């Protein structure tokens, strides 16, 4: 029983559907990182201080965008994709927003 189950699992991982899913996740990660870059750049460009607020609109916009992107990556149920998106969000927070 165990031999058949492991052979079936290995066959599914190497099958055409699994290959197509991996390709789609790769494309998704590329699009998500591009979207994060462009959206954060736009948030920085339209930065403005609201009267009486302690933070600028850029801070709220950037954190909202990065949170939405991270949640979408988590919804993909692909650990590599989630790690790539979270790593890119960390790079944005460490570099662009400073």
N, CA, C and O atoms as CSV, one atom per row, in Angstrom:
chain,resi,resn,atom,element,x,y,z
A,1,UNK,N,N,0.836,-1.201,0.000
A,1,UNK,CA,C,0.000,0.000,0.000
A,1,UNK,C,C,0.869,1.249,0.000
A,1,UNK,O,O,0.627,2.175,-0.774
A,2,UNK,N,N,1.891,1.281,0.872
A,2,UNK,CA,C,2.736,2.459,0.980
A,2,UNK,C,C,3.520,2.724,-0.294
A,2,UNK,O,O,3.746,3.878,-0.657
A,3,UNK,N,N,3.938,1.659,-0.976
A,3,UNK,CA,C,4.701,1.816,-2.204
A,3,UNK,C,C,3.868,2.419,-3.321
A,3,UNK,O,O,4.344,3.257,-4.087
A,4,UNK,N,N,2.616,1.981,-3.403
A,4,UNK,CA,C,1.733,2.512,-4.437
A,4,UNK,C,C,1.408,3.984,-4.184
A,4,UNK,O,O,1.367,4.790,-5.113
A,5,UNK,N,N,1.180,4.320,-2.920
A,5,UNK,CA,C,0.843,5.703,-2.581
A,5,UNK,C,C,1.989,6.656,-2.856
A,5,UNK,O,O,1.778,7.760,-3.359
A,6,UNK,N,N,3.205,6.235,-2.528
A,6,UNK,CA,C,4.353,7.107,-2.765
A,6,UNK,C,C,4.650,7.230,-4.260
A,6,UNK,O,O,5.072,8.287,-4.728
A,7,UNK,N,N,4.428,6.149,-5.003
A,7,UNK,CA,C,4.630,6.200,-6.449
A,7,UNK,C,C,3.599,7.119,-7.095
A,7,UNK,O,O,3.914,7.858,-8.028
A,8,UNK,N,N,2.369,7.069,-6.596
A,8,UNK,CA,C,1.326,7.949,-7.120
A,8,UNK,C,C,1.643,9.403,-6.812
A,8,UNK,O,O,1.483,10.267,-7.674
A,9,UNK,N,N,2.091,9.684,-5.594
A,9,UNK,CA,C,2.439,11.051,-5.207
A,9,UNK,C,C,3.601,11.575,-6.052
A,9,UNK,O,O,3.584,12.728,-6.482
A,10,UNK,N,N,4.600,10.740,-6.290
A,10,UNK,CA,C,5.742,11.147,-7.114
A,10,UNK,C,C,5.296,11.411,-8.546
A,10,UNK,O,O,5.768,12.352,-9.183
A,11,UNK,N,N,4.393,10.588,-9.047
A,11,UNK,CA,C,3.875,10.782,-10.398
A,11,UNK,C,C,3.081,12.067,-10.530
A,11,UNK,O,O,3.156,12.744,-11.556
A,12,UNK,N,N,2.315,12.410,-9.493
A,12,UNK,CA,C,1.536,13.650,-9.534
A,12,UNK,C,C,2.438,14.879,-9.471
A,12,UNK,O,O,2.172,15.882,-10.134
A,13,UNK,N,N,3.507,14.802,-8.671
A,13,UNK,CA,C,4.432,15.937,-8.563
A,13,UNK,C,C,5.183,16.190,-9.866
A,13,UNK,O,O,5.568,17.325,-10.147
A,14,UNK,N,N,5.393,15.151,-10.658
A,14,UNK,CA,C,6.140,15.288,-11.910
A,14,UNK,C,C,5.219,15.423,-13.111
A,14,UNK,O,O,5.697,15.577,-14.235
A,15,UNK,N,N,3.915,15.368,-12.900
A,15,UNK,CA,C,2.971,15.409,-13.999
A,15,UNK,C,C,2.825,16.786,-14.618
A,15,UNK,O,O,3.331,17.774,-14.087
A,16,UNK,N,N,2.130,16.843,-15.744
A,16,UNK,CA,C,1.983,18.114,-16.460
A,16,UNK,C,C,1.192,19.177,-15.685
A,16,UNK,O,O,1.446,20.371,-15.839
A,17,UNK,N,N,0.253,18.755,-14.868
A,17,UNK,CA,C,-0.517,19.730,-14.086
A,17,UNK,C,C,0.373,20.374,-13.026
A,17,UNK,O,O,0.298,21.582,-12.799
A,18,UNK,N,N,1.208,19.575,-12.384
A,18,UNK,CA,C,2.121,20.102,-11.370
A,18,UNK,C,C,3.145,21.043,-12.002
A,18,UNK,O,O,3.489,22.070,-11.417
A,19,UNK,N,N,3.625,20.698,-13.176
A,19,UNK,CA,C,4.581,21.550,-13.877
A,19,UNK,C,C,3.924,22.877,-14.241
A,19,UNK,O,O,4.523,23.938,-14.067
A,20,UNK,N,N,2.712,22.819,-14.739
A,20,UNK,CA,C,1.993,24.048,-15.092
A,20,UNK,C,C,1.727,24.898,-13.857
A,20,UNK,O,O,1.822,26.123,-13.921
A,21,UNK,N,N,1.396,24.267,-12.734
A,21,UNK,CA,C,1.161,25.016,-11.489
A,21,UNK,C,C,2.437,25.709,-11.026
A,21,UNK,O,O,2.391,26.855,-10.578
A,22,UNK,N,N,3.576,25.024,-11.131
A,22,UNK,CA,C,4.850,25.651,-10.748
A,22,UNK,C,C,5.169,26.837,-11.653
A,22,UNK,O,O,5.654,27.863,-11.176
A,23,UNK,N,N,4.905,26.710,-12.938
A,23,UNK,CA,C,5.136,27.817,-13.864
A,23,UNK,C,C,4.238,28.998,-13.529
A,23,UNK,O,O,4.684,30.146,-13.543
A,24,UNK,N,N,2.970,28.719,-13.227
A,24,UNK,CA,C,2.042,29.796,-12.872
A,24,UNK,C,C,2.467,30.498,-11.589
A,24,UNK,O,O,2.364,31.721,-11.491
A,25,UNK,N,N,2.942,29.742,-10.608
A,25,UNK,CA,C,3.409,30.363,-9.378
A,25,UNK,C,C,4.623,31.250,-9.643
A,25,UNK,O,O,4.764,32.308,-9.031
A,26,UNK,N,N,5.491,30.826,-10.547
A,26,UNK,CA,C,6.645,31.647,-10.910
A,26,UNK,C,C,6.223,32.952,-11.561
A,26,UNK,O,O,6.751,34.015,-11.233
A,27,UNK,N,N,5.268,32.875,-12.487
A,27,UNK,CA,C,4.757,34.085,-13.125
A,27,UNK,C,C,4.063,34.987,-12.107
A,27,UNK,O,O,4.217,36.208,-12.134
A,28,UNK,N,N,3.299,34.368,-11.214
A,28,UNK,CA,C,2.601,35.147,-10.189
A,28,UNK,C,C,3.590,35.903,-9.305
A,28,UNK,O,O,3.379,37.079,-9.011
A,29,UNK,N,N,4.660,35.245,-8.880
A,29,UNK,CA,C,5.661,35.898,-8.021
A,29,UNK,C,C,6.300,37.079,-8.744
A,29,UNK,O,O,6.519,38.130,-8.143
A,30,UNK,N,N,6.594,36.914,-10.013
A,30,UNK,CA,C,7.171,38.017,-10.786
A,30,UNK,C,C,6.203,39.189,-10.882
A,30,UNK,O,O,6.596,40.341,-10.699
A,31,UNK,N,N,4.952,38.899,-11.166
A,31,UNK,CA,C,3.952,39.966,-11.259
A,31,UNK,C,C,3.724,40.649,-9.915
A,31,UNK,O,O,3.562,41.868,-9.856
A,32,UNK,N,N,3.710,39.882,-8.857
A,32,UNK,CA,C,3.462,40.450,-7.532
A,32,UNK,C,C,4.603,41.371,-7.116
A,32,UNK,O,O,4.358,42.451,-6.577
A,33,UNK,N,N,5.840,40.962,-7.357
A,33,UNK,CA,C,6.960,41.827,-6.991
A,33,UNK,C,C,6.976,43.088,-7.850
A,33,UNK,O,O,7.297,44.167,-7.352
A,34,UNK,N,N,6.636,42.970,-9.125
A,34,UNK,CA,C,6.534,44.146,-9.986
A,34,UNK,C,C,5.445,45.086,-9.480
A,34,UNK,O,O,5.647,46.299,-9.427
A,35,UNK,N,N,4.296,44.534,-9.110
A,35,UNK,CA,C,3.195,45.335,-8.584
A,35,UNK,C,C,3.605,46.037,-7.293
A,35,UNK,O,O,3.280,47.207,-7.092
A,36,UNK,N,N,4.315,45.328,-6.418
A,36,UNK,CA,C,4.767,45.952,-5.171
A,36,UNK,C,C,5.695,47.124,-5.460
A,36,UNK,O,O,5.549,48.195,-4.872
A,37,UNK,N,N,6.649,46.925,-6.364
A,37,UNK,CA,C,7.590,48.004,-6.689
A,37,UNK,C,C,6.869,49.236,-7.222
A,37,UNK,O,O,7.105,50.354,-6.764
A,38,UNK,N,N,5.995,49.018,-8.187
A,38,UNK,CA,C,5.290,50.146,-8.805
A,38,UNK,C,C,4.341,50.827,-7.830
A,38,UNK,O,O,4.240,52.054,-7.823
A,39,UNK,N,N,3.656,50.062,-7.023
A,39,UNK,CA,C,2.690,50.635,-6.085
A,39,UNK,C,C,3.377,51.434,-4.989
A,39,UNK,O,O,2.900,52.503,-4.609
A,40,UNK,N,N,4.484,50.929,-4.481
A,40,UNK,CA,C,5.220,51.664,-3.450
A,40,UNK,C,C,5.825,52.931,-4.049
A,40,UNK,O,O,5.829,53.978,-3.402
A,41,UNK,N,N,6.334,52.848,-5.275
A,41,UNK,CA,C,6.861,54.046,-5.937
A,41,UNK,C,C,5.759,55.091,-6.112
A,41,UNK,O,O,6.002,56.284,-5.929
A,42,UNK,N,N,4.569,54.655,-6.460
A,42,UNK,CA,C,3.436,55.577,-6.611
A,42,UNK,C,C,3.045,56.170,-5.262
A,42,UNK,O,O,2.743,57.361,-5.182
A,43,UNK,N,N,3.044,55.366,-4.203
A,43,UNK,CA,C,2.708,55.863,-2.865
A,43,UNK,C,C,3.727,56.904,-2.409
A,43,UNK,O,O,3.366,57.889,-1.765
A,44,UNK,N,N,4.989,56.690,-2.740
A,44,UNK,CA,C,6.027,57.664,-2.383
A,44,UNK,C,C,5.842,58.945,-3.186
A,44,UNK,O,O,6.030,60.044,-2.666
A,45,UNK,N,N,5.468,58.796,-4.469
A,45,UNK,CA,C,5.299,59.971,-5.333
A,45,UNK,C,C,4.128,60.850,-4.896
A,45,UNK,O,O,4.199,62.072,-5.025
A,46,UNK,N,N,3.060,60.253,-4.386
A,46,UNK,CA,C,1.881,61.046,-4.006
A,46,UNK,C,C,1.834,61.314,-2.510
A,46,UNK,O,O,0.776,61.629,-1.964
A,47,UNK,N,N,2.976,61.190,-1.846
A,47,UNK,CA,C,3.054,61.371,-0.397
A,47,UNK,C,C,2.567,62.764,0.004
A,47,UNK,O,O,2.917,63.769,-0.613
A,48,UNK,N,N,1.766,62.787,1.032
A,48,UNK,CA,C,1.289,64.056,1.575
A,48,UNK,C,C,0.979,63.904,3.049
A,48,UNK,O,O,0.597,62.833,3.519
A,49,UNK,N,N,1.151,64.983,3.754
A,49,UNK,CA,C,0.885,64.958,5.197
A,49,UNK,C,C,-0.529,65.458,5.457
A,49,UNK,O,O,-0.916,66.537,5.008
A,50,UNK,N,N,-1.282,64.664,6.182
A,50,UNK,CA,C,-2.630,65.073,6.564
A,50,UNK,C,C,-2.528,65.961,7.808
A,50,UNK,O,O,-1.735,65.677,8.706
A,51,UNK,N,N,-3.315,67.019,7.864
A,51,UNK,CA,C,-3.241,67.887,9.039
A,51,UNK,C,C,-3.653,67.133,10.306
A,51,UNK,O,O,-4.682,66.457,10.333
A,52,UNK,N,N,-2.837,67.259,11.347
A,52,UNK,CA,C,-3.127,66.615,12.615
A,52,UNK,C,C,-2.742,65.155,12.686
A,52,UNK,O,O,-3.000,64.507,13.700
A,53,UNK,N,N,-2.131,64.612,11.641
A,53,UNK,CA,C,-1.740,63.210,11.626
A,53,UNK,C,C,-0.276,63.069,12.007
A,53,UNK,O,O,0.537,63.945,11.712
A,54,UNK,N,N,0.053,61.980,12.653
A,54,UNK,CA,C,1.434,61.742,13.068
A,54,UNK,C,C,2.273,61.111,11.966
A,54,UNK,O,O,3.501,61.190,12.011
A,55,UNK,N,N,1.640,60.489,10.980
A,55,UNK,CA,C,2.359,59.857,9.882
A,55,UNK,C,C,1.847,60.410,8.560
A,55,UNK,O,O,0.741,60.944,8.479
A,56,UNK,N,N,2.664,60.272,7.535
A,56,UNK,CA,C,2.240,60.717,6.213
A,56,UNK,C,C,1.405,59.632,5.546
A,56,UNK,O,O,1.328,58.502,6.028
A,57,UNK,N,N,0.793,59.991,4.448
A,57,UNK,CA,C,-0.041,59.020,3.733
A,57,UNK,C,C,0.799,57.892,3.148
A,57,UNK,O,O,0.293,56.789,2.942
A,58,UNK,N,N,2.080,58.154,2.876
A,58,UNK,CA,C,2.956,57.140,2.306
A,58,UNK,C,C,3.095,55.939,3.232
A,58,UNK,O,O,3.109,54.798,2.770
A,59,UNK,N,N,3.194,56.183,4.514
A,59,UNK,CA,C,3.357,55.088,5.470
A,59,UNK,C,C,2.127,54.181,5.443
A,59,UNK,O,O,2.245,52.960,5.336
A,60,UNK,N,N,0.955,54.791,5.541
A,60,UNK,CA,C,-0.285,54.004,5.498
A,60,UNK,C,C,-0.440,53.270,4.180
A,60,UNK,O,O,-0.784,52.088,4.160
A,61,UNK,N,N,-0.188,53.967,3.073
A,61,UNK,CA,C,-0.353,53.353,1.757
A,61,UNK,C,C,0.603,52.180,1.554
A,61,UNK,O,O,0.202,51.120,1.075
A,62,UNK,N,N,1.869,52.378,1.921
A,62,UNK,CA,C,2.864,51.318,1.722
A,62,UNK,C,C,2.560,50.089,2.567
A,62,UNK,O,O,2.635,48.961,2.080
A,63,UNK,N,N,2.219,50.306,3.823
A,63,UNK,CA,C,1.925,49.144,4.663
A,63,UNK,C,C,0.658,48.430,4.204
A,63,UNK,O,O,0.587,47.202,4.260
A,64,UNK,N,N,-0.337,49.177,3.753
A,64,UNK,CA,C,-1.552,48.559,3.218
A,64,UNK,C,C,-1.215,47.717,1.990
A,64,UNK,O,O,-1.657,46.574,1.880
A,65,UNK,N,N,-0.432,48.280,1.067
A,65,UNK,CA,C,-0.079,47.557,-0.157
A,65,UNK,C,C,0.725,46.295,0.144
A,65,UNK,O,O,0.453,45.232,-0.414
A,66,UNK,N,N,1.708,46.416,1.020
A,66,UNK,CA,C,2.540,45.259,1.327
A,66,UNK,C,C,1.758,44.175,2.069
A,66,UNK,O,O,2.001,42.984,1.877
A,67,UNK,N,N,0.827,44.594,2.907
A,67,UNK,CA,C,-0.014,43.621,3.600
A,67,UNK,C,C,-0.919,42.881,2.622
A,67,UNK,O,O,-1.065,41.662,2.715
A,68,UNK,N,N,-1.528,43.608,1.685
A,68,UNK,CA,C,-2.394,42.964,0.687
A,68,UNK,C,C,-1.600,41.995,-0.187
A,68,UNK,O,O,-2.068,40.892,-0.472
A,69,UNK,N,N,-0.410,42.395,-0.612
A,69,UNK,CA,C,0.426,41.513,-1.433
A,69,UNK,C,C,0.835,40.262,-0.662
A,69,UNK,O,O,0.835,39.160,-1.211
A,70,UNK,N,N,1.178,40.432,0.596
A,70,UNK,CA,C,1.571,39.286,1.420
A,70,UNK,C,C,0.405,38.333,1.627
A,70,UNK,O,O,0.584,37.116,1.592
A,71,UNK,N,N,-0.765,38.866,1.837
A,71,UNK,CA,C,-1.945,38.004,2.016
A,71,UNK,C,C,-2.290,37.254,0.736
A,71,UNK,O,O,-2.690,36.090,0.783
A,72,UNK,N,N,-2.135,37.920,-0.412
A,72,UNK,CA,C,-2.393,37.234,-1.685
A,72,UNK,C,C,-1.397,36.102,-1.874
A,72,UNK,O,O,-1.766,35.019,-2.328
A,73,UNK,N,N,-0.143,36.342,-1.531
A,73,UNK,CA,C,0.874,35.293,-1.663
A,73,UNK,C,C,0.572,34.133,-0.721
A,73,UNK,O,O,0.761,32.975,-1.094
A,74,UNK,N,N,0.109,34.419,0.486
A,74,UNK,CA,C,-0.253,33.350,1.419
A,74,UNK,C,C,-1.448,32.560,0.893
A,74,UNK,O,O,-1.536,31.350,1.103
A,75,UNK,N,N,-2.359,33.238,0.216
A,75,UNK,CA,C,-3.532,32.565,-0.338
A,75,UNK,C,C,-3.167,31.634,-1.487
A,75,UNK,O,O,-3.947,30.747,-1.834
A,76,UNK,N,N,-1.990,31.823,-2.082
A,76,UNK,CA,C,-1.567,30.939,-3.173
A,76,UNK,C,C,-1.207,29.542,-2.667
A,76,UNK,O,O,-1.129,28.598,-3.453
A,77,UNK,N,N,-0.988,29.408,-1.353
A,77,UNK,CA,C,-0.658,28.134,-0.716
A,77,UNK,C,C,0.638,27.530,-1.255
A,77,UNK,O,O,0.811,26.312,-1.281
A,78,UNK,N,N,1.543,28.411,-1.683
A,78,UNK,CA,C,2.838,27.964,-2.173
A,78,UNK,C,C,3.904,28.612,-1.294
A,78,UNK,O,O,4.048,29.835,-1.283
A,79,UNK,N,N,4.646,27.794,-0.560
A,79,UNK,CA,C,5.608,28.310,0.411
A,79,UNK,C,C,6.731,29.097,-0.263
A,79,UNK,O,O,7.159,30.123,0.267
A,80,UNK,N,N,7.207,28.649,-1.397
A,80,UNK,CA,C,8.283,29.363,-2.083
A,80,UNK,C,C,7.820,30.731,-2.556
A,80,UNK,O,O,8.557,31.713,-2.471
A,81,UNK,N,N,6.606,30.783,-3.050
A,81,UNK,CA,C,6.048,32.051,-3.513
A,81,UNK,C,C,5.861,33.012,-2.334
A,81,UNK,O,O,6.187,34.195,-2.432
A,82,UNK,N,N,5.344,32.504,-1.242
A,82,UNK,CA,C,5.153,33.334,-0.054
A,82,UNK,C,C,6.487,33.862,0.450
A,82,UNK,O,O,6.597,35.041,0.785
A,83,UNK,N,N,7.486,33.018,0.509
A,83,UNK,CA,C,8.805,33.456,0.968
A,83,UNK,C,C,9.386,34.520,0.046
A,83,UNK,O,O,9.978,35.490,0.520
A,84,UNK,N,N,9.226,34.353,-1.261
A,84,UNK,CA,C,9.746,35.333,-2.213
A,84,UNK,C,C,9.062,36.682,-2.050
A,84,UNK,O,O,9.723,37.720,-2.076
A,85,UNK,N,N,7.737,36.676,-1.883
A,85,UNK,CA,C,6.994,37.926,-1.738
A,85,UNK,C,C,7.327,38.597,-0.409
A,85,UNK,O,O,7.514,39.812,-0.363
A,86,UNK,N,N,7.404,37.824,0.669
A,86,UNK,CA,C,7.756,38.405,1.965
A,86,UNK,C,C,9.180,38.958,1.958
A,86,UNK,O,O,9.440,40.009,2.543
A,87,UNK,N,N,10.086,38.265,1.308
A,87,UNK,CA,C,11.461,38.744,1.205
A,87,UNK,C,C,11.514,40.062,0.429
A,87,UNK,O,O,12.245,40.980,0.801
A,88,UNK,N,N,10.741,40.145,-0.641
A,88,UNK,CA,C,10.717,41.379,-1.428
A,88,UNK,C,C,10.081,42.517,-0.634
A,88,UNK,O,O,10.541,43.657,-0.708
A,89,UNK,N,N,9.035,42.218,0.120
A,89,UNK,CA,C,8.419,43.239,0.970
A,89,UNK,C,C,9.426,43.736,2.003
A,89,UNK,O,O,9.481,44.931,2.293
A,90,UNK,N,N,10.219,42.825,2.556
A,90,UNK,CA,C,11.247,43.216,3.518
A,90,UNK,C,C,12.296,44.113,2.858
A,90,UNK,O,O,12.732,45.097,3.455
A,91,UNK,N,N,12.700,43.779,1.633
A,91,UNK,CA,C,13.664,44.609,0.920
A,91,UNK,C,C,13.108,46.008,0.660
A,91,UNK,O,O,13.835,46.998,0.747
A,92,UNK,N,N,11.825,46.084,0.342
A,92,UNK,CA,C,11.204,47.395,0.116
A,92,UNK,C,C,11.200,48.204,1.398
A,92,UNK,O,O,11.540,49.388,1.397
A,93,UNK,N,N,10.810,47.554,2.509
A,93,UNK,CA,C,10.773,48.261,3.778
A,93,UNK,C,C,12.164,48.708,4.224
A,93,UNK,O,O,12.321,49.781,4.806
A,94,UNK,N,N,13.165,47.887,3.951
A,94,UNK,CA,C,14.532,48.207,4.362
A,94,UNK,C,C,15.185,49.255,3.472
A,94,UNK,O,O,16.048,50.006,3.926
A,95,UNK,N,N,14.777,49.309,2.205
A,95,UNK,CA,C,15.468,50.189,1.268
A,95,UNK,C,C,14.668,51.363,0.757
A,95,UNK,O,O,15.064,52.512,0.957
A,96,UNK,N,N,13.558,51.104,0.104
A,96,UNK,CA,C,12.813,52.154,-0.589
A,96,UNK,C,C,12.147,53.139,0.356
A,96,UNK,O,O,12.141,54.344,0.102
A,97,UNK,N,N,11.601,52.642,1.419
A,97,UNK,CA,C,10.814,53.501,2.305
A,97,UNK,C,C,11.719,54.337,3.208
A,97,UNK,O,O,11.320,55.414,3.650
A,98,UNK,N,N,12.899,53.867,3.481
A,98,UNK,CA,C,13.834,54.631,4.309
A,98,UNK,C,C,14.082,55.935,3.657
A,98,UNK,O,O,14.843,56.751,4.178
